[in-house]
C-alpha cells in the first residue's frame, strides 16, 4: 500500500468504464489509481511494473482475456489481489478467473459503495462474491466437461461449417469430427446441431 492508501490497477478495454471507476476511487478516501490497462497483456505488464494492491479485472478484453491475465499476474506475484468486475456472470471465463486465484467477483452494475467495499475487502485478504455470481459458479458443478478441441468444434459449428469443412479446418478426418459431435450432442443433451449450439451458448461455453 502507498501509505494507508490501497493502490488499484484498472484493467478494462472500455475507456468510459475506467474513467468512471477512476473518478469514484479518486474521490474516495484511502484509494490511489496506480494505473490503467485497456487489454490483458498490458494488465499483466503493469501489474509486474507497478505492483498494485488490487487489480480490478474485466474478463472480456483484447490481446489476453481477464482469466488468463489473472493467472499470469497471480503466478508472478501472489500478493496482488484480483477483483473481477464483469457483465458476464455466467461466463466460463469467470470460473477460470476464480480458479486462477481471483479474490472476488462483482457485476459491473454493482453500486459504487459495493465496488469500493469489495476492493477494500480483497485488499485486506477477504473474498467477495455477489450472490448472483456465487449461484452461477455453483451451477458449473453440473456443467458438462468440454475439451478445448470440442469447444473449437462448437465454435465452428456455430459459424455454420459442415463436418467436412470442420475436418479440413482442424486437420482431422471427417469421421473424427463426427465422433466428437456425437459426444458433444450427448454431453449437451442435444439432438441437432442447432440445439447443441444453443445449449453451448446458454452455458457460456461459446459466445455464439
Helices and strands as residue ranges (DSSP letters): E 6-11, H 15-26, E 31-37, H 40-50, E 54-57, H 66-76, E 81-86, H 92-99, E 104-107, H 112-123, E 128-129, H 131-139, G 140-142, H 148-158, H 163-170, H 174-188, H 193-203
